[in-house]
Amino acid sequence: MKKITILLLAIVLTACGAPAPAAPAEQAVAPAPAEPVVVTVVVEPTQAPAEPVAPAAPAEPVVVTVVVEPTSAPAEPAAPAPAPVEPAVDDGTVALDDAFGKGVFVNMTMSSSNFTLRCSPRDITFNVTAPNTDIKDVLLYYRTADIKRLYPSEWRAFGNMTANGNGNFTLTFSGEDIHPDLRIDGSYFDFQFIGLAKSGDVVDRSQKIESLVQYTFDCP
């Protein structure tokens, strides 16, 4: 027992005599934190995005036509009776070109393009209008010429035309009015209108109108 007590005392004394542990020269520095690592991960879509839905077109307007049938149709007005139409009569009137009148006479007509001495028609009627108010009378001149116009006669004054007012004049010339010395069977009847003033002086005249009228003794 005495030996154990001595051993414990020797251990305590040894521990007290040992030098204390030296302090660390400097405090250890904590290491800097590591930089974070960024990893980009591409993820494939599992399905295609849905197509955008187009807006619905506006609805077309609906037009409804309502027809209302009348209970009774209105009576149609009675059509007026057509006016009686006079049958057209071709009287054979021949209009002369105003160029023949030279502006002195217009609206010149004759009832036919032929007349005879003993057959029908036996006469021919002339109508003219004189726009010039200075013309108070119109004198008819005439002559005859064979068909080949080799031997035309001299011109002769026949007489004044009848004034109908408003510058209109008319005259009827028969087959017998041709002077006997000038009668040629199958000839041309040429004529000319002479405008006269109140004094009897010539105001102006038409052209000589030739080869438009034929004269025969009998029916052509």
ABEGO torsion letter per residue (X at the ends): XAAAAAAAAAAAAAAAABBBBBBBABBBBBBBBBBBBBBBBBBBBABBBBBBBBBBBBBBBBBBBBBBBBABBBBBBBBBBBBBBBBBBBAGBBBBBAAAAGGABBGBBBABABBBAABOBABBBBBBBBABAABABBBBBBBBBBAAGABBBBBBBAEBBBBAEGGBBBBBBBAAABBAAABBBGBBBBBBBBBBBAAGBBABBBBBBBGABBBBABBX
